[in-house]
């Protein structure tokens, strides 16, 4: 895969006056969170060299370029997951293309199950740190020194500056924004109640099947990262049985709140 080739293609298609500073990647059922973007141009992933489309319902598999607050914003609707049979390289390739394009900060959205007993479905959680329970990393193998160092520092995986800006954006639109630690598992099965109790014990507040590989790749490439989880359901053992359909419905219901938060954040 050649991220430079993909970046050159995108420059030619969209003829950027200047490369967007910020990119957004949406999760399950969250494409509607980008409804505030104006002057939209859309391109399916299938038409971008080396990009692949998601096989998961609720992931639109398209790139959007639009405007917010007078600036261009780039958004990726949907992502690939390890449980689809993808390699880590396929999962993080879009993030590495964003870095090659010249994007400097990325906002990663996801749908997650609430582990913290004070969280309710419909809450938004600003990710302050994560726990990688997959035993996998997109950096395994020979290091690409053009991307970043062999041993990247992850002590501030989620930018303190972007966290501050997110809280300011939430205050401007009177939204309650939780904070917490996101646990990553490869899926596709939902977690067992015992696994959720373990995650709560080690400090996780929410759990999901995405985001962390992209965060690792983004930080490796020097991008600043913000992460927001939409709490779509209580995790296993807290409420009733879980289903992806429930996750999608809850994610769509949160799009109004996510849209308001993103719009204020990007305007800043």
C-alpha positions as CSV (number, residue, x, y, z in Angstrom):
1,X,0.0,0.0,0.0
2,X,1.2,3.5,-0.9
3,X,-0.2,6.2,1.4
4,X,1.6,8.9,-0.6
5,X,-0.2,7.8,-3.8
6,X,-3.5,7.9,-2.0
7,X,-2.7,11.4,-0.6
8,X,-1.7,12.7,-4.1
9,X,-4.9,11.3,-5.5
10,X,-7.0,13.1,-2.8
11,X,-5.2,16.4,-3.5
12,X,-6.0,16.1,-7.2
13,X,-9.6,15.2,-6.7
14,X,-10.4,17.9,-4.1
15,X,-7.9,20.5,-5.2
16,X,-7.4,21.7,-1.7
17,X,-6.7,25.5,-1.3
18,X,-5.0,24.3,1.9
19,X,-4.9,20.9,3.4
20,X,-7.6,20.6,6.2
21,X,-5.9,20.7,9.6
22,X,-8.5,18.5,11.2
23,X,-10.0,15.2,10.2
24,X,-12.9,13.2,11.8
25,X,-13.4,9.5,11.7
26,X,-16.9,8.2,12.6
27,X,-18.0,4.9,14.2
28,X,-21.1,2.7,14.0
29,X,-24.2,4.7,13.0
30,X,-22.5,8.0,13.4
31,X,-22.4,9.4,9.8
32,X,-25.2,11.7,10.8
33,X,-22.9,13.5,13.3
34,X,-21.4,15.3,10.3
35,X,-24.7,16.9,9.2
36,X,-23.4,20.4,10.0
37,X,-20.7,20.3,7.3
38,X,-21.5,22.7,4.3
39,X,-20.3,22.7,0.7
40,X,-19.9,18.9,1.0
41,X,-18.1,16.8,-1.5
42,X,-18.2,13.0,-1.1
43,X,-16.1,10.1,-2.5
44,X,-16.7,6.4,-1.8
45,X,-13.7,4.6,-0.3
46,X,-13.9,2.2,-3.3
47,X,-12.7,5.0,-5.6
48,X,-9.7,5.9,-3.4
49,X,-6.5,3.9,-4.2
50,X,-5.8,1.3,-1.6
51,X,-8.8,2.2,0.6
52,X,-11.2,-0.7,1.4
53,X,-14.9,-0.5,2.3
54,X,-16.3,-1.7,5.7
55,X,-18.4,-4.8,5.7
56,X,-20.2,-3.7,8.9
57,X,-23.7,-2.1,8.8
58,X,-23.6,1.5,10.0
59,X,-20.3,2.3,8.4
60,X,-20.8,4.5,5.3
61,X,-17.4,3.9,3.7
62,X,-17.0,7.3,2.2
63,X,-14.8,10.4,2.5
64,X,-16.3,13.8,2.9
65,X,-14.7,17.2,2.5
66,X,-16.8,20.1,3.8
67,X,-16.6,23.4,5.6
68,X,-17.2,24.4,9.2
69,X,-16.4,27.8,10.7
70,X,-14.8,29.0,7.5
71,X,-12.4,26.1,7.3
72,X,-12.2,22.9,5.3
73,X,-12.7,19.7,7.3
74,X,-12.0,16.2,6.1
75,X,-14.1,13.3,7.4
76,X,-14.0,9.5,7.0
77,X,-17.4,7.9,7.4
78,X,-16.7,4.4,8.8
79,X,-13.7,2.3,9.4
80,X,-12.3,-1.3,9.1
81,X,-12.0,-3.6,12.1
82,X,-9.8,-6.6,13.0
83,X,-12.9,-8.8,13.3
84,X,-13.6,-8.3,9.6
85,X,-10.5,-10.2,8.8
86,X,-8.5,-7.1,8.1
87,X,-4.8,-6.7,8.8
88,X,-3.7,-3.9,11.1
89,X,-2.2,-2.2,8.0
90,X,-5.6,-2.1,6.4
91,X,-7.2,-0.7,9.6
92,X,-4.7,2.2,10.0
93,X,-4.1,2.9,6.4
94,X,-6.6,5.8,6.2
95,X,-5.0,7.4,9.2
96,X,-1.5,7.1,7.7
97,X,-2.9,8.6,4.5
98,X,-4.3,11.6,6.5
99,X,-0.8,12.1,7.9
100,X,0.7,12.0,4.4
101,X,-1.9,14.5,3.2
102,X,-0.8,17.0,5.9
103,X,-3.6,16.7,8.4
104,X,-2.4,17.6,11.9
105,X,-5.1,16.5,14.2
106,X,-7.8,13.7,14.2
107,X,-11.0,13.3,16.1
108,X,-11.9,9.6,16.4
109,X,-15.6,8.7,17.3
110,X,-16.9,5.3,18.3
111,X,-19.8,3.5,19.8
112,X,-19.0,1.9,23.1
113,X,-20.5,-0.1,25.9
114,X,-20.6,1.6,29.3
115,X,-18.6,-0.2,32.0
116,X,-18.6,2.7,34.5
117,X,-21.8,2.2,36.5
118,X,-22.6,5.9,36.5
119,X,-22.7,6.0,32.7
120,X,-26.1,5.8,30.9
121,X,-26.9,5.0,27.3
122,X,-26.8,8.3,25.4
123,X,-23.9,9.7,27.3
124,X,-20.8,11.1,25.5
125,X,-17.4,10.1,26.9
126,X,-14.3,12.0,26.1
127,X,-11.5,9.4,26.0
128,X,-8.6,10.4,28.3
129,X,-6.6,7.1,27.9
130,X,-7.0,3.6,26.7
131,X,-6.2,0.0,27.5
132,X,-5.3,-2.3,24.6
133,X,-6.6,-5.7,25.4
134,X,-6.1,-7.2,21.9
135,X,-2.4,-8.0,22.3
136,X,-2.0,-6.4,18.8
137,X,-0.4,-3.3,17.5
138,X,-0.2,-1.7,14.0
139,X,3.5,-1.0,14.7
140,X,4.5,-4.7,14.9
141,X,7.1,-5.5,12.1
142,X,9.8,-3.4,10.5
143,X,9.5,0.3,11.5
144,X,8.9,2.9,8.8
145,X,11.2,5.7,9.9
146,X,9.4,8.1,7.5
147,X,6.3,7.6,9.6
148,X,7.7,7.8,13.1
149,X,10.1,6.3,15.7
150,X,10.5,2.7,16.5
151,X,9.3,3.2,20.1
152,X,6.7,6.0,20.1
153,X,5.8,7.6,23.4
154,X,2.1,7.0,24.4
155,X,2.1,8.8,27.7
156,X,-0.3,11.4,26.1
157,X,-2.1,9.3,23.5
158,X,-5.0,11.8,23.7
159,X,-3.9,15.4,23.4
160,X,-4.4,17.5,26.6
161,X,-5.0,20.5,24.3
162,X,-7.7,18.8,22.3
163,X,-9.3,17.6,25.5
164,X,-9.4,21.2,26.8
165,X,-11.0,22.3,23.5
166,X,-13.6,19.5,23.6
167,X,-14.6,20.6,27.1
168,X,-14.9,24.2,26.0
169,X,-17.0,23.1,23.0
170,X,-19.3,21.0,25.3
171,X,-19.7,24.0,27.6
172,X,-20.7,26.3,24.6
173,X,-23.5,23.9,23.6
174,X,-24.5,23.0,27.2
175,X,-23.7,19.3,26.7
176,X,-22.6,17.0,29.6
177,X,-19.3,15.4,28.5
178,X,-18.1,12.4,30.6
179,X,-14.5,11.5,30.8
180,X,-13.0,8.0,30.9
181,X,-10.7,5.2,29.8
182,X,-11.6,3.2,26.7
183,X,-10.8,-0.6,26.6
184,X,-10.2,-2.1,23.2
185,X,-11.0,-5.7,22.3
186,X,-10.9,-7.2,18.8
187,X,-14.4,-8.7,18.8
188,X,-16.7,-9.5,17.1
189,X,-18.4,-11.1,20.1
190,X,-19.6,-8.8,22.9
191,X,-17.8,-9.3,26.2
192,X,-18.8,-11.6,28.9
193,X,-20.0,-10.3,32.3
194,X,-16.8,-11.6,33.9
195,X,-14.7,-9.8,31.3
196,X,-16.5,-6.6,32.0
197,X,-15.9,-7.0,35.8
198,X,-12.2,-7.5,35.0
199,X,-12.1,-4.4,32.8
200,X,-13.8,-2.3,35.5
201,X,-11.2,-3.6,38.0
202,X,-8.3,-2.5,35.9
203,X,-9.8,1.0,35.3
204,X,-11.8,0.9,32.1
205,X,-14.9,3.0,31.8
206,X,-16.1,1.9,28.4
207,X,-15.3,-0.8,25.9
208,X,-15.4,-1.2,22.1
209,X,-13.9,-2.9,19.1
210,X,-12.1,0.0,17.3
211,X,-10.2,3.2,17.7
212,X,-7.0,2.1,19.5
213,X,-5.1,0.9,16.5
214,X,-5.9,4.2,14.8
215,X,-4.7,6.1,17.8
216,X,-1.4,4.2,18.0
217,X,-0.8,4.9,14.2
218,X,-1.8,8.5,14.5
219,X,0.5,9.2,17.5
220,X,3.3,7.3,15.7
221,X,2.9,9.7,12.8
222,X,2.9,12.7,15.1
223,X,-0.8,13.6,14.8
224,X,-2.7,15.0,17.8
225,X,-5.7,12.8,18.8
226,X,-9.0,13.4,20.4
227,X,-11.5,10.5,21.0
228,X,-15.2,10.6,21.9
229,X,-17.2,7.5,22.7
230,X,-21.0,7.4,22.3
231,X,-22.2,5.2,25.1
232,X,-24.8,3.2,23.2
233,X,-25.5,0.5,25.9
234,X,-24.6,-0.8,29.3
235,X,-21.9,-3.5,29.0
236,X,-22.6,-7.2,29.6
237,X,-23.9,-8.1,33.0
238,X,-25.3,-4.6,33.8
239,X,-28.5,-4.7,31.7
240,X,-30.1,-7.1,29.2
241,X,-28.8,-8.9,26.1
242,X,-26.7,-6.9,23.6
243,X,-27.1,-6.6,19.8
244,X,-25.5,-4.6,17.0
245,X,-28.9,-3.4,15.9
246,X,-29.3,-1.8,19.4
247,X,-25.9,-0.2,19.1
248,X,-26.8,1.3,15.7
249,X,-30.2,2.7,16.9
250,X,-28.6,4.2,20.0
251,X,-25.7,5.7,17.9
252,X,-28.1,7.3,15.5
253,X,-30.1,8.9,18.4
254,X,-26.9,10.5,19.7
255,X,-26.0,12.1,16.4
256,X,-27.7,15.4,17.3
257,X,-25.5,15.8,20.4
258,X,-22.3,14.6,18.6
259,X,-23.0,17.0,15.7
260,X,-23.4,20.0,18.1
261,X,-20.2,19.0,19.9
262,X,-18.1,18.6,16.8
263,X,-19.4,21.8,15.2
264,X,-18.4,23.8,18.2
265,X,-15.0,22.0,18.5
266,X,-14.2,22.6,14.8
267,X,-15.2,26.3,15.0
268,X,-12.6,26.7,17.7
